[in-house]
Protein backbone atom coordinates (compact mmCIF):
# COMPACT_ATOMS: atom_id res chain seq x y z
CA UNK A 1 0.00 0.00 0.00
CA UNK A 2 1.35 3.40 -0.97
CA UNK A 3 1.48 6.23 1.59
CA UNK A 4 -0.25 9.46 0.65
CA UNK A 5 0.74 12.58 2.54
CA UNK A 6 -1.97 15.21 2.62
CA UNK A 7 -1.82 18.81 3.72
CA UNK A 8 -4.74 21.01 4.77
CA UNK A 9 -6.63 22.08 1.66
CA UNK A 10 -5.52 19.10 -0.46
CA UNK A 11 -8.20 17.14 -2.28
CA UNK A 12 -8.96 13.80 -0.63
CA UNK A 13 -7.86 10.73 -2.58
CA UNK A 14 -10.70 8.72 -4.09
CA UNK A 15 -11.49 5.44 -2.33
CA UNK A 16 -14.26 2.88 -1.96
CA UNK A 17 -15.54 1.46 1.36
CA UNK A 18 -18.16 -1.07 2.39
CA UNK A 19 -21.07 0.41 4.35
CA UNK A 20 -24.48 -0.49 5.71
CA UNK A 21 -27.32 1.41 4.08
CA UNK A 22 -30.97 0.65 4.87
CA UNK A 23 -30.12 -2.86 6.08
CA UNK A 24 -27.96 -3.79 3.07
CA UNK A 25 -24.20 -3.84 2.56
CA UNK A 26 -23.17 -1.47 -0.24
CA UNK A 27 -19.96 -0.03 -1.69
CA UNK A 28 -19.59 3.72 -1.32
CA UNK A 29 -17.24 5.64 -3.59
CA UNK A 30 -15.91 8.97 -2.26
CA UNK A 31 -15.93 10.51 -5.74
CA UNK A 32 -19.62 9.69 -6.16
CA UNK A 33 -20.45 11.10 -2.72
CA UNK A 34 -18.72 14.38 -3.61
CA UNK A 35 -20.53 14.74 -6.95
CA UNK A 36 -22.69 17.85 -6.97
CA UNK A 37 -20.38 19.74 -4.58
CA UNK A 38 -22.06 18.41 -1.43
CA UNK A 39 -20.19 18.43 1.84
CA UNK A 40 -19.25 15.03 3.24
CA UNK A 41 -18.17 14.17 6.79
CA UNK A 42 -16.27 10.90 7.18
CA UNK A 43 -15.98 9.11 10.52
CA UNK A 44 -14.47 5.82 11.53
CA UNK A 45 -15.39 3.74 14.58
CA UNK A 46 -12.56 1.30 15.09
CA UNK A 47 -13.74 -1.86 16.89
CA UNK A 48 -17.11 -0.20 17.55
CA UNK A 49 -19.30 -3.30 17.34
CA UNK A 50 -16.90 -5.93 18.65
CA UNK A 51 -17.15 -7.80 21.92
CA UNK A 52 -13.59 -6.93 23.00
mmCIF file of the N, C-alpha and C atoms, coordinates in Angstrom:
data_MODEL
# 
_entry.id   MODEL 
# 
loop_
_atom_site.group_PDB 
_atom_site.id 
_atom_site.type_symbol 
_atom_site.label_atom_id 
_atom_site.label_alt_id 
_atom_site.label_comp_id 
_atom_site.label_asym_id 
_atom_site.label_entity_id 
_atom_site.label_seq_id 
_atom_site.pdbx_PDB_ins_code 
_atom_site.Cartn_x 
_atom_site.Cartn_y 
_atom_site.Cartn_z 
_atom_site.occupancy 
_atom_site.B_iso_or_equiv 
_atom_site.pdbx_formal_charge 
_atom_site.auth_seq_id 
_atom_site.auth_comp_id 
_atom_site.auth_asym_id 
_atom_site.auth_atom_id 
_atom_site.pdbx_PDB_model_num 
ATOM 1   N N  . UNK A 1 1  ? 0.848   -1.171 0.000  1.00 0.00 ? 1  UNK A N  1 
ATOM 2   C CA . UNK A 1 1  ? 0.000   0.000  0.000  1.00 0.00 ? 1  UNK A CA 1 
ATOM 3   C C  . UNK A 1 1  ? 0.903   1.248  0.000  1.00 0.00 ? 1  UNK A C  1 
ATOM 4   N N  . UNK A 1 2  ? 0.566   2.180  -0.834 1.00 0.00 ? 2  UNK A N  1 
ATOM 5   C CA . UNK A 1 2  ? 1.353   3.403  -0.969 1.00 0.00 ? 2  UNK A CA 1 
ATOM 6   C C  . UNK A 1 2  ? 0.873   4.464  0.014  1.00 0.00 ? 2  UNK A C  1 
ATOM 7   N N  . UNK A 1 3  ? 1.832   5.146  0.676  1.00 0.00 ? 3  UNK A N  1 
ATOM 8   C CA . UNK A 1 3  ? 1.482   6.229  1.594  1.00 0.00 ? 3  UNK A CA 1 
ATOM 9   C C  . UNK A 1 3  ? 1.140   7.484  0.804  1.00 0.00 ? 3  UNK A C  1 
ATOM 10  N N  . UNK A 1 4  ? 0.128   8.190  1.257  1.00 0.00 ? 4  UNK A N  1 
ATOM 11  C CA . UNK A 1 4  ? -0.247  9.457  0.647  1.00 0.00 ? 4  UNK A CA 1 
ATOM 12  C C  . UNK A 1 4  ? -0.216  10.525 1.729  1.00 0.00 ? 4  UNK A C  1 
ATOM 13  N N  . UNK A 1 5  ? 0.668   11.488 1.574  1.00 0.00 ? 5  UNK A N  1 
ATOM 14  C CA . UNK A 1 5  ? 0.744   12.575 2.538  1.00 0.00 ? 5  UNK A CA 1 
ATOM 15  C C  . UNK A 1 5  ? -0.145  13.712 2.073  1.00 0.00 ? 5  UNK A C  1 
ATOM 16  N N  . UNK A 1 6  ? -1.048  14.128 2.948  1.00 0.00 ? 6  UNK A N  1 
ATOM 17  C CA . UNK A 1 6  ? -1.970  15.206 2.624  1.00 0.00 ? 6  UNK A CA 1 
ATOM 18  C C  . UNK A 1 6  ? -1.687  16.410 3.513  1.00 0.00 ? 6  UNK A C  1 
ATOM 19  N N  . UNK A 1 7  ? -1.925  17.566 2.967  1.00 0.00 ? 7  UNK A N  1 
ATOM 20  C CA . UNK A 1 7  ? -1.816  18.810 3.719  1.00 0.00 ? 7  UNK A CA 1 
ATOM 21  C C  . UNK A 1 7  ? -3.198  19.449 3.758  1.00 0.00 ? 7  UNK A C  1 
ATOM 22  N N  . UNK A 1 8  ? -3.450  20.315 4.744  1.00 0.00 ? 8  UNK A N  1 
ATOM 23  C CA . UNK A 1 8  ? -4.741  21.007 4.773  1.00 0.00 ? 8  UNK A CA 1 
ATOM 24  C C  . UNK A 1 8  ? -5.028  21.689 3.440  1.00 0.00 ? 8  UNK A C  1 
ATOM 25  N N  . UNK A 1 9  ? -6.234  21.489 2.933  1.00 0.00 ? 9  UNK A N  1 
ATOM 26  C CA . UNK A 1 9  ? -6.633  22.082 1.663  1.00 0.00 ? 9  UNK A CA 1 
ATOM 27  C C  . UNK A 1 9  ? -6.441  21.170 0.472  1.00 0.00 ? 9  UNK A C  1 
ATOM 28  N N  . UNK A 1 10 ? -5.682  20.064 0.625  1.00 0.00 ? 10 UNK A N  1 
ATOM 29  C CA . UNK A 1 10 ? -5.518  19.105 -0.465 1.00 0.00 ? 10 UNK A CA 1 
ATOM 30  C C  . UNK A 1 10 ? -6.828  18.365 -0.718 1.00 0.00 ? 10 UNK A C  1 
ATOM 31  N N  . UNK A 1 11 ? -7.026  17.969 -1.954 1.00 0.00 ? 11 UNK A N  1 
ATOM 32  C CA . UNK A 1 11 ? -8.195  17.136 -2.282 1.00 0.00 ? 11 UNK A CA 1 
ATOM 33  C C  . UNK A 1 11 ? -7.985  15.741 -1.706 1.00 0.00 ? 11 UNK A C  1 
ATOM 34  N N  . UNK A 1 12 ? -9.043  15.152 -1.184 1.00 0.00 ? 12 UNK A N  1 
ATOM 35  C CA . UNK A 1 12 ? -8.959  13.797 -0.631 1.00 0.00 ? 12 UNK A CA 1 
ATOM 36  C C  . UNK A 1 12 ? -8.793  12.793 -1.758 1.00 0.00 ? 12 UNK A C  1 
ATOM 37  N N  . UNK A 1 13 ? -7.980  11.767 -1.556 1.00 0.00 ? 13 UNK A N  1 
ATOM 38  C CA . UNK A 1 13 ? -7.858  10.729 -2.583 1.00 0.00 ? 13 UNK A CA 1 
ATOM 39  C C  . UNK A 1 13 ? -9.159  9.943  -2.691 1.00 0.00 ? 13 UNK A C  1 
ATOM 40  N N  . UNK A 1 14 ? -9.482  9.489  -3.890 1.00 0.00 ? 14 UNK A N  1 
ATOM 41  C CA . UNK A 1 14 ? -10.696 8.719  -4.092 1.00 0.00 ? 14 UNK A CA 1 
ATOM 42  C C  . UNK A 1 14 ? -10.512 7.321  -3.509 1.00 0.00 ? 14 UNK A C  1 
ATOM 43  N N  . UNK A 1 15 ? -11.533 6.798  -2.854 1.00 0.00 ? 15 UNK A N  1 
ATOM 44  C CA . UNK A 1 15 ? -11.489 5.443  -2.328 1.00 0.00 ? 15 UNK A CA 1 
ATOM 45  C C  . UNK A 1 15 ? -12.901 4.890  -2.217 1.00 0.00 ? 15 UNK A C  1 
ATOM 46  N N  . UNK A 1 16 ? -12.988 3.577  -2.079 1.00 0.00 ? 16 UNK A N  1 
ATOM 47  C CA . UNK A 1 16 ? -14.259 2.876  -1.960 1.00 0.00 ? 16 UNK A CA 1 
ATOM 48  C C  . UNK A 1 16 ? -14.271 2.123  -0.637 1.00 0.00 ? 16 UNK A C  1 
ATOM 49  N N  . UNK A 1 17 ? -15.392 2.170  0.086  1.00 0.00 ? 17 UNK A N  1 
ATOM 50  C CA . UNK A 1 17 ? -15.541 1.461  1.356  1.00 0.00 ? 17 UNK A CA 1 
ATOM 51  C C  . UNK A 1 17 ? -16.856 0.689  1.350  1.00 0.00 ? 17 UNK A C  1 
ATOM 52  N N  . UNK A 1 18 ? -16.922 -0.327 2.181  1.00 0.00 ? 18 UNK A N  1 
ATOM 53  C CA . UNK A 1 18 ? -18.157 -1.067 2.390  1.00 0.00 ? 18 UNK A CA 1 
ATOM 54  C C  . UNK A 1 18 ? -18.926 -0.368 3.506  1.00 0.00 ? 18 UNK A C  1 
ATOM 55  N N  . UNK A 1 19 ? -20.245 -0.273 3.361  1.00 0.00 ? 19 UNK A N  1 
ATOM 56  C CA . UNK A 1 19 ? -21.065 0.411  4.354  1.00 0.00 ? 19 UNK A CA 1 
ATOM 57  C C  . UNK A 1 19 ? -22.433 -0.247 4.439  1.00 0.00 ? 19 UNK A C  1 
ATOM 58  N N  . UNK A 1 20 ? -23.108 -0.024 5.545  1.00 0.00 ? 20 UNK A N  1 
ATOM 59  C CA . UNK A 1 20 ? -24.482 -0.495 5.715  1.00 0.00 ? 20 UNK A CA 1 
ATOM 60  C C  . UNK A 1 20 ? -25.415 0.644  5.380  1.00 0.00 ? 20 UNK A C  1 
ATOM 61  N N  . UNK A 1 21 ? -26.340 0.393  4.472  1.00 0.00 ? 21 UNK A N  1 
ATOM 62  C CA . UNK A 1 21 ? -27.325 1.409  4.082  1.00 0.00 ? 21 UNK A CA 1 
ATOM 63  C C  . UNK A 1 21 ? -28.686 0.735  3.998  1.00 0.00 ? 21 UNK A C  1 
ATOM 64  N N  . UNK A 1 22 ? -29.602 1.182  4.847  1.00 0.00 ? 22 UNK A N  1 
ATOM 65  C CA . UNK A 1 22 ? -30.967 0.653  4.873  1.00 0.00 ? 22 UNK A CA 1 
ATOM 66  C C  . UNK A 1 22 ? -30.980 -0.869 4.968  1.00 0.00 ? 22 UNK A C  1 
ATOM 67  N N  . UNK A 1 23 ? -30.143 -1.420 5.833  1.00 0.00 ? 23 UNK A N  1 
ATOM 68  C CA . UNK A 1 23 ? -30.122 -2.855 6.075  1.00 0.00 ? 23 UNK A CA 1 
ATOM 69  C C  . UNK A 1 23 ? -29.360 -3.680 5.060  1.00 0.00 ? 23 UNK A C  1 
ATOM 70  N N  . UNK A 1 24 ? -28.730 -3.060 4.080  1.00 0.00 ? 24 UNK A N  1 
ATOM 71  C CA . UNK A 1 24 ? -27.958 -3.788 3.070  1.00 0.00 ? 24 UNK A CA 1 
ATOM 72  C C  . UNK A 1 24 ? -26.510 -3.318 3.087  1.00 0.00 ? 24 UNK A C  1 
ATOM 73  N N  . UNK A 1 25 ? -25.599 -4.196 2.689  1.00 0.00 ? 25 UNK A N  1 
ATOM 74  C CA . UNK A 1 25 ? -24.195 -3.842 2.563  1.00 0.00 ? 25 UNK A CA 1 
ATOM 75  C C  . UNK A 1 25 ? -23.969 -3.309 1.157  1.00 0.00 ? 25 UNK A C  1 
ATOM 76  N N  . UNK A 1 26 ? -23.402 -2.115 1.051  1.00 0.00 ? 26 UNK A N  1 
ATOM 77  C CA . UNK A 1 26 ? -23.169 -1.468 -0.240 1.00 0.00 ? 26 UNK A CA 1 
ATOM 78  C C  . UNK A 1 26 ? -21.746 -0.933 -0.294 1.00 0.00 ? 26 UNK A C  1 
ATOM 79  N N  . UNK A 1 27 ? -21.253 -0.688 -1.501 1.00 0.00 ? 27 UNK A N  1 
ATOM 80  C CA . UNK A 1 27 ? -19.958 -0.035 -1.685 1.00 0.00 ? 27 UNK A CA 1 
ATOM 81  C C  . UNK A 1 27 ? -20.201 1.452  -1.917 1.00 0.00 ? 27 UNK A C  1 
ATOM 82  N N  . UNK A 1 28 ? -19.491 2.280  -1.155 1.00 0.00 ? 28 UNK A N  1 
ATOM 83  C CA . UNK A 1 28 ? -19.589 3.722  -1.325 1.00 0.00 ? 28 UNK A CA 1 
ATOM 84  C C  . UNK A 1 28 ? -18.282 4.241  -1.905 1.00 0.00 ? 28 UNK A C  1 
ATOM 85  N N  . UNK A 1 29 ? -18.398 5.056  -2.918 1.00 0.00 ? 29 UNK A N  1 
ATOM 86  C CA . UNK A 1 29 ? -17.243 5.640  -3.585 1.00 0.00 ? 29 UNK A CA 1 
ATOM 87  C C  . UNK A 1 29 ? -17.174 7.125  -3.219 1.00 0.00 ? 29 UNK A C  1 
ATOM 88  N N  . UNK A 1 30 ? -16.036 7.576  -2.689 1.00 0.00 ? 30 UNK A N  1 
ATOM 89  C CA . UNK A 1 30 ? -15.907 8.969  -2.261 1.00 0.00 ? 30 UNK A CA 1 
ATOM 90  C C  . UNK A 1 30 ? -16.182 9.932  -3.404 1.00 0.00 ? 30 UNK A C  1 
ATOM 91  N N  . UNK A 1 31 ? -15.705 9.639  -4.588 1.00 0.00 ? 31 UNK A N  1 
ATOM 92  C CA . UNK A 1 31 ? -15.928 10.509 -5.740 1.00 0.00 ? 31 UNK A CA 1 
ATOM 93  C C  . UNK A 1 31 ? -17.409 10.688 -6.040 1.00 0.00 ? 31 UNK A C  1 
ATOM 94  N N  . UNK A 1 32 ? -18.178 9.602  -5.914 1.00 0.00 ? 32 UNK A N  1 
ATOM 95  C CA . UNK A 1 32 ? -19.618 9.693  -6.160 1.00 0.00 ? 32 UNK A CA 1 
ATOM 96  C C  . UNK A 1 32 ? -20.316 10.500 -5.067 1.00 0.00 ? 32 UNK A C  1 
ATOM 97  N N  . UNK A 1 33 ? -19.852 10.343 -3.823 1.00 0.00 ? 33 UNK A N  1 
ATOM 98  C CA . UNK A 1 33 ? -20.452 11.105 -2.725 1.00 0.00 ? 33 UNK A CA 1 
ATOM 99  C C  . UNK A 1 33 ? -20.207 12.607 -2.875 1.00 0.00 ? 33 UNK A C  1 
ATOM 100 N N  . UNK A 1 34 ? -19.065 12.960 -3.461 1.00 0.00 ? 34 UNK A N  1 
ATOM 101 C CA . UNK A 1 34 ? -18.716 14.376 -3.611 1.00 0.00 ? 34 UNK A CA 1 
ATOM 102 C C  . UNK A 1 34 ? -19.319 15.010 -4.861 1.00 0.00 ? 34 UNK A C  1 
ATOM 103 N N  . UNK A 1 35 ? -19.918 14.208 -5.736 1.00 0.00 ? 35 UNK A N  1 
ATOM 104 C CA . UNK A 1 35 ? -20.530 14.744 -6.954 1.00 0.00 ? 35 UNK A CA 1 
ATOM 105 C C  . UNK A 1 35 ? -21.626 15.730 -6.572 1.00 0.00 ? 35 UNK A C  1 
ATOM 106 N N  . UNK A 1 36 ? -21.688 16.835 -7.265 1.00 0.00 ? 36 UNK A N  1 
ATOM 107 C CA . UNK A 1 36 ? -22.689 17.847 -6.969 1.00 0.00 ? 36 UNK A CA 1 
ATOM 108 C C  . UNK A 1 36 ? -22.245 18.828 -5.901 1.00 0.00 ? 36 UNK A C  1 
ATOM 109 N N  . UNK A 1 37 ? -20.972 18.800 -5.542 1.00 0.00 ? 37 UNK A N  1 
ATOM 110 C CA . UNK A 1 37 ? -20.380 19.740 -4.580 1.00 0.00 ? 37 UNK A CA 1 
ATOM 111 C C  . UNK A 1 37 ? -21.054 19.709 -3.211 1.00 0.00 ? 37 UNK A C  1 
ATOM 112 N N  . UNK A 1 38 ? -21.505 18.538 -2.773 1.00 0.00 ? 38 UNK A N  1 
ATOM 113 C CA . UNK A 1 38 ? -22.063 18.413 -1.428 1.00 0.00 ? 38 UNK A CA 1 
ATOM 114 C C  . UNK A 1 38 ? -20.925 18.258 -0.433 1.00 0.00 ? 38 UNK A C  1 
ATOM 115 N N  . UNK A 1 39 ? -21.159 18.670 0.790  1.00 0.00 ? 39 UNK A N  1 
ATOM 116 C CA . UNK A 1 39 ? -20.190 18.434 1.845  1.00 0.00 ? 39 UNK A CA 1 
ATOM 117 C C  . UNK A 1 39 ? -20.335 17.016 2.372  1.00 0.00 ? 39 UNK A C  1 
ATOM 118 N N  . UNK A 1 40 ? -19.233 16.392 2.729  1.00 0.00 ? 40 UNK A N  1 
ATOM 119 C CA . UNK A 1 40 ? -19.246 15.026 3.243  1.00 0.00 ? 40 UNK A CA 1 
ATOM 120 C C  . UNK A 1 40 ? -18.396 14.988 4.505  1.00 0.00 ? 40 UNK A C  1 
ATOM 121 N N  . UNK A 1 41 ? -18.928 14.377 5.561  1.00 0.00 ? 41 UNK A N  1 
ATOM 122 C CA . UNK A 1 41 ? -18.172 14.171 6.794  1.00 0.00 ? 41 UNK A CA 1 
ATOM 123 C C  . UNK A 1 41 ? -17.908 12.677 6.912  1.00 0.00 ? 41 UNK A C  1 
ATOM 124 N N  . UNK A 1 42 ? -16.642 12.306 7.056  1.00 0.00 ? 42 UNK A N  1 
ATOM 125 C CA . UNK A 1 42 ? -16.268 10.900 7.183  1.00 0.00 ? 42 UNK A CA 1 
ATOM 126 C C  . UNK A 1 42 ? -15.862 10.624 8.620  1.00 0.00 ? 42 UNK A C  1 
ATOM 127 N N  . UNK A 1 43 ? -16.384 9.537  9.179  1.00 0.00 ? 43 UNK A N  1 
ATOM 128 C CA . UNK A 1 43 ? -15.982 9.115  10.517 1.00 0.00 ? 43 UNK A CA 1 
ATOM 129 C C  . UNK A 1 43 ? -15.622 7.637  10.475 1.00 0.00 ? 43 UNK A C  1 
ATOM 130 N N  . UNK A 1 44 ? -14.865 7.221  11.443 1.00 0.00 ? 44 UNK A N  1 
ATOM 131 C CA . UNK A 1 44 ? -14.475 5.818  11.532 1.00 0.00 ? 44 UNK A CA 1 
ATOM 132 C C  . UNK A 1 44 ? -14.580 5.391  12.989 1.00 0.00 ? 44 UNK A C  1 
ATOM 133 N N  . UNK A 1 45 ? -15.252 4.287  13.229 1.00 0.00 ? 45 UNK A N  1 
ATOM 134 C CA . UNK A 1 45 ? -15.395 3.743  14.579 1.00 0.00 ? 45 UNK A CA 1 
ATOM 135 C C  . UNK A 1 45 ? -14.638 2.427  14.636 1.00 0.00 ? 45 UNK A C  1 
ATOM 136 N N  . UNK A 1 46 ? -13.397 2.490  15.028 1.00 0.00 ? 46 UNK A N  1 
ATOM 137 C CA . UNK A 1 46 ? -12.561 1.302  15.090 1.00 0.00 ? 46 UNK A CA 1 
ATOM 138 C C  . UNK A 1 46 ? -13.030 0.399  16.230 1.00 0.00 ? 46 UNK A C  1 
ATOM 139 N N  . UNK A 1 47 ? -13.291 -0.856 15.924 1.00 0.00 ? 47 UNK A N  1 
ATOM 140 C CA . UNK A 1 47 ? -13.737 -1.863 16.887 1.00 0.00 ? 47 UNK A CA 1 
ATOM 141 C C  . UNK A 1 47 ? -15.051 -1.479 17.570 1.00 0.00 ? 47 UNK A C  1 
ATOM 142 N N  . UNK A 1 48 ? -15.898 -0.711 16.927 1.00 0.00 ? 48 UNK A N  1 
ATOM 143 C CA . UNK A 1 48 ? -17.114 -0.201 17.548 1.00 0.00 ? 48 UNK A CA 1 
ATOM 144 C C  . UNK A 1 48 ? -18.092 -1.306 17.918 1.00 0.00 ? 48 UNK A C  1 
ATOM 145 N N  . UNK A 1 49 ? -18.282 -2.296 17.073 1.00 0.00 ? 49 UNK A N  1 
ATOM 146 C CA . UNK A 1 49 ? -19.296 -3.303 17.337 1.00 0.00 ? 49 UNK A CA 1 
ATOM 147 C C  . UNK A 1 49 ? -18.684 -4.673 17.658 1.00 0.00 ? 49 UNK A C  1 
ATOM 148 N N  . UNK A 1 50 ? -17.541 -4.663 18.281 1.00 0.00 ? 50 UNK A N  1 
ATOM 149 C CA . UNK A 1 50 ? -16.895 -5.933 18.646 1.00 0.00 ? 50 UNK A CA 1 
ATOM 150 C C  . UNK A 1 50 ? -17.111 -6.197 20.136 1.00 0.00 ? 50 UNK A C  1 
ATOM 151 N N  . UNK A 1 51 ? -16.959 -7.433 20.518 1.00 0.00 ? 51 UNK A N  1 
ATOM 152 C CA . UNK A 1 51 ? -17.148 -7.804 21.918 1.00 0.00 ? 51 UNK A CA 1 
ATOM 153 C C  . UNK A 1 51 ? -15.942 -7.550 22.793 1.00 0.00 ? 51 UNK A C  1 
ATOM 154 N N  . UNK A 1 52 ? -14.823 -7.095 22.222 1.00 0.00 ? 52 UNK A N  1 
ATOM 155 C CA . UNK A 1 52 ? -13.590 -6.928 23.003 1.00 0.00 ? 52 UNK A CA 1 
ATOM 156 C C  . UNK A 1 52 ? -13.379 -5.565 23.380 1.00 0.00 ? 52 UNK A C  1 
# 
